[in-house]
């Protein structure tokens, strides 16, 4: 499962595996912008929540520790198979 970056925020994608990243310092804050070609693999979906008519998923990134987990919108997934698998596993519980 690949993740398609939408907005270049550090809280959106794992911090360690970025390639082609540029750092710019502004008022003691570091803003990191990623290139359009970056994508990250999702290991599994841990939770979900709905906001109005949209759904967010709390994801665990493959090969990263738990501190890198974050919420991403359903529309940010390249492939929805992992979402289908997540709901199938929920039904089994």
C-alpha positions in Angstrom: 0.0 0.0 0.0 1.4 3.3 -1.0 0.6 6.7 0.4 0.3 9.7 -2.0 1.5 12.9 -0.3 -0.9 15.8 -0.6 0.5 18.7 1.5 4.1 18.7 2.6 3.7 18.7 6.4 6.1 16.8 8.6 3.2 15.3 10.6 1.8 13.7 7.5 4.6 11.3 6.6 7.5 9.6 8.3 10.4 11.9 9.0 13.3 9.4 8.5 12.9 8.2 4.9 12.5 11.4 3.0 14.5 11.8 -0.2 14.8 15.0 -2.1 13.8 17.1 0.9 14.6 20.7 1.4 14.7 22.4 4.8 14.0 26.1 5.2 14.2 27.9 8.6 11.7 30.6 9.3 11.5 32.3 12.7 13.1 29.3 14.5 10.7 26.9 12.8 11.8 24.4 10.3 9.4 23.8 7.4 10.1 20.8 5.4 8.9 20.4 1.9 9.0 17.1 0.0 9.1 16.5 -3.7 6.0 15.3 -5.5 7.5 11.8 -6.1 7.7 10.7 -2.5 5.4 8.0 -1.3 5.4 5.9 1.8 4.2 2.4 2.4 1.5 1.8 5.0 1.9 -1.4 7.2 -1.6 -1.3 8.6 -4.5 0.9 9.7 -4.9 1.1 13.4 -8.1 3.1 13.8 -10.5 5.4 11.9 -12.8 8.3 12.6 -15.4 10.2 10.6 -15.5 14.0 10.3 -18.7 15.2 8.5 -18.8 13.0 5.4 -15.1 12.2 5.3 -13.0 9.5 7.0 -9.6 9.7 8.5 -7.4 6.6 9.2 -4.7 6.3 11.9 -1.9 4.4 10.1 1.3 2.6 11.0 4.1 3.2 8.4 6.0 0.1 7.3 9.6 0.0 8.8 9.0 3.0 11.2 8.4 3.0 14.9 5.1 3.9 16.6 6.1 7.5 17.1 5.7 8.1 13.3 2.0 6.9 13.2 -0.4 9.6 12.0 -3.9 10.4 10.8 -4.5 10.6 7.0 -7.6 11.2 5.0 -9.1 8.4 2.9 -8.6 10.5 -0.2 -4.9 10.5 0.3 -4.5 6.7 -0.3 -3.3 5.6 -3.7 -5.0 2.2 -3.3 -8.1 1.4 -1.2 -7.3 -2.4 -0.7 -5.8 -1.8 2.7 -9.0 0.1 3.7 -11.1 -2.9 2.6 -8.9 -5.3 4.5 -9.2 -3.1 7.6 -13.0 -3.2 7.5 -13.0 -6.9 6.9 -10.9 -7.5 10.0 -13.2 -5.2 12.0 -16.2 -7.4 11.0 -14.4 -10.5 12.3 -13.9 -9.0 15.7 
